[in-house]
């Protein structure tokens, strides 16, 4: 399948938020340090936009849920006793799995992982110097 005419030119759109946005009320106060760290990192890389804030909020909430689930597992164990007296999986085990998957996906989207940075999704990786990555993941010099 081919298309006629000139192909659209792809351009990277950089964010412009320089001021630290307020942490949403839905994010627990104990997650302020994590919120500030992510926001500071994205401001430093000049990629923070208003449109990214809900994704950052979701990432922070997933980290919070993972931590809460881990506390429940530490307190009650991996198995809990059901109504019928039979051991069953602690529901926190499922929650931690879902939260971890969400964290992995969103951290890659936001360029918070070394792998996503080295692929050019979240900015230059460490040691890239003047080299960068084009839109198709190819190293440019």
mmCIF file of the C-alpha atoms, coordinates in Angstrom:
data_MODEL
# 
_entry.id   MODEL 
# 
loop_
_atom_site.group_PDB 
_atom_site.id 
_atom_site.type_symbol 
_atom_site.label_atom_id 
_atom_site.label_alt_id 
_atom_site.label_comp_id 
_atom_site.label_asym_id 
_atom_site.label_entity_id 
_atom_site.label_seq_id 
_atom_site.pdbx_PDB_ins_code 
_atom_site.Cartn_x 
_atom_site.Cartn_y 
_atom_site.Cartn_z 
_atom_site.occupancy 
_atom_site.B_iso_or_equiv 
_atom_site.pdbx_formal_charge 
_atom_site.auth_seq_id 
_atom_site.auth_comp_id 
_atom_site.auth_asym_id 
_atom_site.auth_atom_id 
_atom_site.pdbx_PDB_model_num 
ATOM 1   C CA . UNK A 1 1   ? 0.000   0.000   0.000  1.00 0.00 ? 1   UNK A CA 1 
ATOM 2   C CA . UNK A 1 2   ? 1.443   3.353   -0.974 1.00 0.00 ? 2   UNK A CA 1 
ATOM 3   C CA . UNK A 1 3   ? 0.434   6.914   -0.417 1.00 0.00 ? 3   UNK A CA 1 
ATOM 4   C CA . UNK A 1 4   ? 0.697   9.764   -2.852 1.00 0.00 ? 4   UNK A CA 1 
ATOM 5   C CA . UNK A 1 5   ? 2.030   13.153  -2.184 1.00 0.00 ? 5   UNK A CA 1 
ATOM 6   C CA . UNK A 1 6   ? 4.460   14.559  0.284  1.00 0.00 ? 6   UNK A CA 1 
ATOM 7   C CA . UNK A 1 7   ? 4.855   12.736  3.585  1.00 0.00 ? 7   UNK A CA 1 
ATOM 8   C CA . UNK A 1 8   ? 4.243   14.665  6.781  1.00 0.00 ? 8   UNK A CA 1 
ATOM 9   C CA . UNK A 1 9   ? 7.349   15.931  8.495  1.00 0.00 ? 9   UNK A CA 1 
ATOM 10  C CA . UNK A 1 10  ? 7.665   14.635  12.054 1.00 0.00 ? 10  UNK A CA 1 
ATOM 11  C CA . UNK A 1 11  ? 8.764   17.145  14.670 1.00 0.00 ? 11  UNK A CA 1 
ATOM 12  C CA . UNK A 1 12  ? 9.493   16.772  18.339 1.00 0.00 ? 12  UNK A CA 1 
ATOM 13  C CA . UNK A 1 13  ? 7.317   19.064  20.448 1.00 0.00 ? 13  UNK A CA 1 
ATOM 14  C CA . UNK A 1 14  ? 9.020   20.142  23.654 1.00 0.00 ? 14  UNK A CA 1 
ATOM 15  C CA . UNK A 1 15  ? 7.145   21.271  26.724 1.00 0.00 ? 15  UNK A CA 1 
ATOM 16  C CA . UNK A 1 16  ? 7.376   24.683  28.200 1.00 0.00 ? 16  UNK A CA 1 
ATOM 17  C CA . UNK A 1 17  ? 6.373   24.397  31.839 1.00 0.00 ? 17  UNK A CA 1 
ATOM 18  C CA . UNK A 1 18  ? 9.088   25.975  33.945 1.00 0.00 ? 18  UNK A CA 1 
ATOM 19  C CA . UNK A 1 19  ? 7.139   26.377  37.185 1.00 0.00 ? 19  UNK A CA 1 
ATOM 20  C CA . UNK A 1 20  ? 6.472   23.390  39.391 1.00 0.00 ? 20  UNK A CA 1 
ATOM 21  C CA . UNK A 1 21  ? 2.797   22.477  39.191 1.00 0.00 ? 21  UNK A CA 1 
ATOM 22  C CA . UNK A 1 22  ? 0.926   21.851  42.418 1.00 0.00 ? 22  UNK A CA 1 
ATOM 23  C CA . UNK A 1 23  ? 0.481   18.245  43.414 1.00 0.00 ? 23  UNK A CA 1 
ATOM 24  C CA . UNK A 1 24  ? -3.121  17.119  42.770 1.00 0.00 ? 24  UNK A CA 1 
ATOM 25  C CA . UNK A 1 25  ? -5.349  16.568  45.806 1.00 0.00 ? 25  UNK A CA 1 
ATOM 26  C CA . UNK A 1 26  ? -5.864  12.944  44.732 1.00 0.00 ? 26  UNK A CA 1 
ATOM 27  C CA . UNK A 1 27  ? -2.198  12.173  45.395 1.00 0.00 ? 27  UNK A CA 1 
ATOM 28  C CA . UNK A 1 28  ? -1.527  11.249  49.049 1.00 0.00 ? 28  UNK A CA 1 
ATOM 29  C CA . UNK A 1 29  ? 0.683   13.712  50.916 1.00 0.00 ? 29  UNK A CA 1 
ATOM 30  C CA . UNK A 1 30  ? 3.229   10.972  51.646 1.00 0.00 ? 30  UNK A CA 1 
ATOM 31  C CA . UNK A 1 31  ? 3.953   10.826  47.897 1.00 0.00 ? 31  UNK A CA 1 
ATOM 32  C CA . UNK A 1 32  ? 5.094   14.467  47.702 1.00 0.00 ? 32  UNK A CA 1 
ATOM 33  C CA . UNK A 1 33  ? 8.794   13.539  47.478 1.00 0.00 ? 33  UNK A CA 1 
ATOM 34  C CA . UNK A 1 34  ? 8.131   11.220  44.526 1.00 0.00 ? 34  UNK A CA 1 
ATOM 35  C CA . UNK A 1 35  ? 5.947   13.867  42.813 1.00 0.00 ? 35  UNK A CA 1 
ATOM 36  C CA . UNK A 1 36  ? 8.624   16.537  43.262 1.00 0.00 ? 36  UNK A CA 1 
ATOM 37  C CA . UNK A 1 37  ? 11.375  14.239  41.972 1.00 0.00 ? 37  UNK A CA 1 
ATOM 38  C CA . UNK A 1 38  ? 9.506   13.377  38.771 1.00 0.00 ? 38  UNK A CA 1 
ATOM 39  C CA . UNK A 1 39  ? 8.448   16.978  38.134 1.00 0.00 ? 39  UNK A CA 1 
ATOM 40  C CA . UNK A 1 40  ? 11.996  18.288  38.751 1.00 0.00 ? 40  UNK A CA 1 
ATOM 41  C CA . UNK A 1 41  ? 13.457  15.686  36.391 1.00 0.00 ? 41  UNK A CA 1 
ATOM 42  C CA . UNK A 1 42  ? 11.019  16.552  33.613 1.00 0.00 ? 42  UNK A CA 1 
ATOM 43  C CA . UNK A 1 43  ? 11.499  20.303  34.036 1.00 0.00 ? 43  UNK A CA 1 
ATOM 44  C CA . UNK A 1 44  ? 15.266  19.807  33.882 1.00 0.00 ? 44  UNK A CA 1 
ATOM 45  C CA . UNK A 1 45  ? 14.905  17.845  30.621 1.00 0.00 ? 45  UNK A CA 1 
ATOM 46  C CA . UNK A 1 46  ? 12.481  20.521  29.320 1.00 0.00 ? 46  UNK A CA 1 
ATOM 47  C CA . UNK A 1 47  ? 9.773   18.036  28.445 1.00 0.00 ? 47  UNK A CA 1 
ATOM 48  C CA . UNK A 1 48  ? 7.065   18.824  30.996 1.00 0.00 ? 48  UNK A CA 1 
ATOM 49  C CA . UNK A 1 49  ? 3.717   19.926  29.566 1.00 0.00 ? 49  UNK A CA 1 
ATOM 50  C CA . UNK A 1 50  ? 0.267   20.397  31.059 1.00 0.00 ? 50  UNK A CA 1 
ATOM 51  C CA . UNK A 1 51  ? -0.882  17.375  29.064 1.00 0.00 ? 51  UNK A CA 1 
ATOM 52  C CA . UNK A 1 52  ? 1.625   15.143  30.885 1.00 0.00 ? 52  UNK A CA 1 
ATOM 53  C CA . UNK A 1 53  ? 0.373   15.947  34.373 1.00 0.00 ? 53  UNK A CA 1 
ATOM 54  C CA . UNK A 1 54  ? -2.427  13.324  34.444 1.00 0.00 ? 54  UNK A CA 1 
ATOM 55  C CA . UNK A 1 55  ? 0.067   10.661  33.329 1.00 0.00 ? 55  UNK A CA 1 
ATOM 56  C CA . UNK A 1 56  ? 2.463   11.699  36.093 1.00 0.00 ? 56  UNK A CA 1 
ATOM 57  C CA . UNK A 1 57  ? -0.429  11.608  38.561 1.00 0.00 ? 57  UNK A CA 1 
ATOM 58  C CA . UNK A 1 58  ? -1.318  8.074   37.432 1.00 0.00 ? 58  UNK A CA 1 
ATOM 59  C CA . UNK A 1 59  ? 2.320   7.010   37.784 1.00 0.00 ? 59  UNK A CA 1 
ATOM 60  C CA . UNK A 1 60  ? 2.546   8.414   41.325 1.00 0.00 ? 60  UNK A CA 1 
ATOM 61  C CA . UNK A 1 61  ? -0.747  6.753   42.334 1.00 0.00 ? 61  UNK A CA 1 
ATOM 62  C CA . UNK A 1 62  ? 0.483   3.414   40.941 1.00 0.00 ? 62  UNK A CA 1 
ATOM 63  C CA . UNK A 1 63  ? 3.662   3.721   43.034 1.00 0.00 ? 63  UNK A CA 1 
ATOM 64  C CA . UNK A 1 64  ? 1.509   4.511   46.084 1.00 0.00 ? 64  UNK A CA 1 
ATOM 65  C CA . UNK A 1 65  ? -0.749  1.499   45.416 1.00 0.00 ? 65  UNK A CA 1 
ATOM 66  C CA . UNK A 1 66  ? 2.270   -0.767  45.019 1.00 0.00 ? 66  UNK A CA 1 
ATOM 67  C CA . UNK A 1 67  ? 3.698   0.409   48.340 1.00 0.00 ? 67  UNK A CA 1 
ATOM 68  C CA . UNK A 1 68  ? 0.348   -0.032  50.111 1.00 0.00 ? 68  UNK A CA 1 
ATOM 69  C CA . UNK A 1 69  ? -0.058  -3.520  48.662 1.00 0.00 ? 69  UNK A CA 1 
ATOM 70  C CA . UNK A 1 70  ? 3.439   -4.450  49.808 1.00 0.00 ? 70  UNK A CA 1 
ATOM 71  C CA . UNK A 1 71  ? 2.586   -3.292  53.348 1.00 0.00 ? 71  UNK A CA 1 
ATOM 72  C CA . UNK A 1 72  ? -0.545  -5.470  53.304 1.00 0.00 ? 72  UNK A CA 1 
ATOM 73  C CA . UNK A 1 73  ? 1.457   -8.476  52.122 1.00 0.00 ? 73  UNK A CA 1 
ATOM 74  C CA . UNK A 1 74  ? 4.033   -7.895  54.870 1.00 0.00 ? 74  UNK A CA 1 
ATOM 75  C CA . UNK A 1 75  ? 1.248   -7.616  57.463 1.00 0.00 ? 75  UNK A CA 1 
ATOM 76  C CA . UNK A 1 76  ? -1.044  -10.460 56.357 1.00 0.00 ? 76  UNK A CA 1 
ATOM 77  C CA . UNK A 1 77  ? 1.190   -12.609 54.153 1.00 0.00 ? 77  UNK A CA 1 
ATOM 78  C CA . UNK A 1 78  ? 0.768   -13.838 50.606 1.00 0.00 ? 78  UNK A CA 1 
ATOM 79  C CA . UNK A 1 79  ? -2.040  -16.168 51.682 1.00 0.00 ? 79  UNK A CA 1 
ATOM 80  C CA . UNK A 1 80  ? -5.025  -15.167 53.807 1.00 0.00 ? 80  UNK A CA 1 
ATOM 81  C CA . UNK A 1 81  ? -7.821  -17.276 55.251 1.00 0.00 ? 81  UNK A CA 1 
ATOM 82  C CA . UNK A 1 82  ? -11.102 -17.004 53.356 1.00 0.00 ? 82  UNK A CA 1 
ATOM 83  C CA . UNK A 1 83  ? -14.611 -17.062 54.849 1.00 0.00 ? 83  UNK A CA 1 
ATOM 84  C CA . UNK A 1 84  ? -14.724 -20.818 54.478 1.00 0.00 ? 84  UNK A CA 1 
ATOM 85  C CA . UNK A 1 85  ? -11.409 -21.206 56.327 1.00 0.00 ? 85  UNK A CA 1 
ATOM 86  C CA . UNK A 1 86  ? -9.485  -22.163 53.209 1.00 0.00 ? 86  UNK A CA 1 
ATOM 87  C CA . UNK A 1 87  ? -6.278  -20.239 52.453 1.00 0.00 ? 87  UNK A CA 1 
ATOM 88  C CA . UNK A 1 88  ? -6.457  -18.029 49.383 1.00 0.00 ? 88  UNK A CA 1 
ATOM 89  C CA . UNK A 1 89  ? -4.247  -15.462 47.710 1.00 0.00 ? 89  UNK A CA 1 
ATOM 90  C CA . UNK A 1 90  ? -4.116  -12.091 49.431 1.00 0.00 ? 90  UNK A CA 1 
ATOM 91  C CA . UNK A 1 91  ? -5.850  -9.581  47.089 1.00 0.00 ? 91  UNK A CA 1 
ATOM 92  C CA . UNK A 1 92  ? -2.842  -7.306  47.575 1.00 0.00 ? 92  UNK A CA 1 
ATOM 93  C CA . UNK A 1 93  ? -0.798  -9.732  45.455 1.00 0.00 ? 93  UNK A CA 1 
ATOM 94  C CA . UNK A 1 94  ? -2.975  -8.928  42.427 1.00 0.00 ? 94  UNK A CA 1 
ATOM 95  C CA . UNK A 1 95  ? -2.870  -5.225  43.207 1.00 0.00 ? 95  UNK A CA 1 
ATOM 96  C CA . UNK A 1 96  ? 0.921   -5.206  43.390 1.00 0.00 ? 96  UNK A CA 1 
ATOM 97  C CA . UNK A 1 97  ? 1.118   -6.973  40.036 1.00 0.00 ? 97  UNK A CA 1 
ATOM 98  C CA . UNK A 1 98  ? -1.206  -4.495  38.327 1.00 0.00 ? 98  UNK A CA 1 
ATOM 99  C CA . UNK A 1 99  ? 0.519   -1.519  39.932 1.00 0.00 ? 99  UNK A CA 1 
ATOM 100 C CA . UNK A 1 100 ? 3.940   -2.784  38.858 1.00 0.00 ? 100 UNK A CA 1 
ATOM 101 C CA . UNK A 1 101 ? 2.773   -3.205  35.264 1.00 0.00 ? 101 UNK A CA 1 
ATOM 102 C CA . UNK A 1 102 ? 1.341   0.319   35.303 1.00 0.00 ? 102 UNK A CA 1 
ATOM 103 C CA . UNK A 1 103 ? 4.547   1.725   36.801 1.00 0.00 ? 103 UNK A CA 1 
ATOM 104 C CA . UNK A 1 104 ? 6.686   0.056   34.147 1.00 0.00 ? 104 UNK A CA 1 
ATOM 105 C CA . UNK A 1 105 ? 4.492   1.287   31.299 1.00 0.00 ? 105 UNK A CA 1 
ATOM 106 C CA . UNK A 1 106 ? 4.142   4.860   32.545 1.00 0.00 ? 106 UNK A CA 1 
ATOM 107 C CA . UNK A 1 107 ? 7.785   5.246   33.580 1.00 0.00 ? 107 UNK A CA 1 
ATOM 108 C CA . UNK A 1 108 ? 8.786   4.288   30.032 1.00 0.00 ? 108 UNK A CA 1 
ATOM 109 C CA . UNK A 1 109 ? 6.212   6.714   28.591 1.00 0.00 ? 109 UNK A CA 1 
ATOM 110 C CA . UNK A 1 110 ? 7.562   9.521   30.756 1.00 0.00 ? 110 UNK A CA 1 
ATOM 111 C CA . UNK A 1 111 ? 11.196  8.667   30.027 1.00 0.00 ? 111 UNK A CA 1 
ATOM 112 C CA . UNK A 1 112 ? 11.971  7.867   33.661 1.00 0.00 ? 112 UNK A CA 1 
ATOM 113 C CA . UNK A 1 113 ? 13.887  4.656   33.013 1.00 0.00 ? 113 UNK A CA 1 
ATOM 114 C CA . UNK A 1 114 ? 17.466  4.430   31.728 1.00 0.00 ? 114 UNK A CA 1 
ATOM 115 C CA . UNK A 1 115 ? 16.295  2.156   28.906 1.00 0.00 ? 115 UNK A CA 1 
ATOM 116 C CA . UNK A 1 116 ? 13.632  4.600   27.698 1.00 0.00 ? 116 UNK A CA 1 
ATOM 117 C CA . UNK A 1 117 ? 16.131  7.459   27.816 1.00 0.00 ? 117 UNK A CA 1 
ATOM 118 C CA . UNK A 1 118 ? 18.740  5.523   25.861 1.00 0.00 ? 118 UNK A CA 1 
ATOM 119 C CA . UNK A 1 119 ? 16.164  4.754   23.160 1.00 0.00 ? 119 UNK A CA 1 
ATOM 120 C CA . UNK A 1 120 ? 15.456  8.438   22.791 1.00 0.00 ? 120 UNK A CA 1 
ATOM 121 C CA . UNK A 1 121 ? 11.926  8.361   24.161 1.00 0.00 ? 121 UNK A CA 1 
ATOM 122 C CA . UNK A 1 122 ? 12.695  10.505  27.179 1.00 0.00 ? 122 UNK A CA 1 
ATOM 123 C CA . UNK A 1 123 ? 15.693  12.550  26.200 1.00 0.00 ? 123 UNK A CA 1 
ATOM 124 C CA . UNK A 1 124 ? 19.370  11.813  25.789 1.00 0.00 ? 124 UNK A CA 1 
ATOM 125 C CA . UNK A 1 125 ? 20.796  8.888   27.665 1.00 0.00 ? 125 UNK A CA 1 
ATOM 126 C CA . UNK A 1 126 ? 23.879  9.285   29.809 1.00 0.00 ? 126 UNK A CA 1 
ATOM 127 C CA . UNK A 1 127 ? 27.044  9.452   27.787 1.00 0.00 ? 127 UNK A CA 1 
ATOM 128 C CA . UNK A 1 128 ? 25.285  10.288  24.521 1.00 0.00 ? 128 UNK A CA 1 
ATOM 129 C CA . UNK A 1 129 ? 27.139  13.593  24.281 1.00 0.00 ? 129 UNK A CA 1 
ATOM 130 C CA . UNK A 1 130 ? 26.182  15.255  21.007 1.00 0.00 ? 130 UNK A CA 1 
ATOM 131 C CA . UNK A 1 131 ? 24.635  12.097  19.677 1.00 0.00 ? 131 UNK A CA 1 
ATOM 132 C CA . UNK A 1 132 ? 20.908  11.577  19.787 1.00 0.00 ? 132 UNK A CA 1 
ATOM 133 C CA . UNK A 1 133 ? 18.216  9.288   18.476 1.00 0.00 ? 133 UNK A CA 1 
ATOM 134 C CA . UNK A 1 134 ? 15.978  9.936   15.523 1.00 0.00 ? 134 UNK A CA 1 
ATOM 135 C CA . UNK A 1 135 ? 12.256  9.237   15.557 1.00 0.00 ? 135 UNK A CA 1 
ATOM 136 C CA . UNK A 1 136 ? 12.816  5.677   14.376 1.00 0.00 ? 136 UNK A CA 1 
ATOM 137 C CA . UNK A 1 137 ? 15.270  4.705   17.108 1.00 0.00 ? 137 UNK A CA 1 
ATOM 138 C CA . UNK A 1 138 ? 18.368  5.063   14.946 1.00 0.00 ? 138 UNK A CA 1 
ATOM 139 C CA . UNK A 1 139 ? 21.482  6.606   16.466 1.00 0.00 ? 139 UNK A CA 1 
ATOM 140 C CA . UNK A 1 140 ? 22.438  9.907   14.871 1.00 0.00 ? 140 UNK A CA 1 
ATOM 141 C CA . UNK A 1 141 ? 25.781  11.594  15.280 1.00 0.00 ? 141 UNK A CA 1 
# 
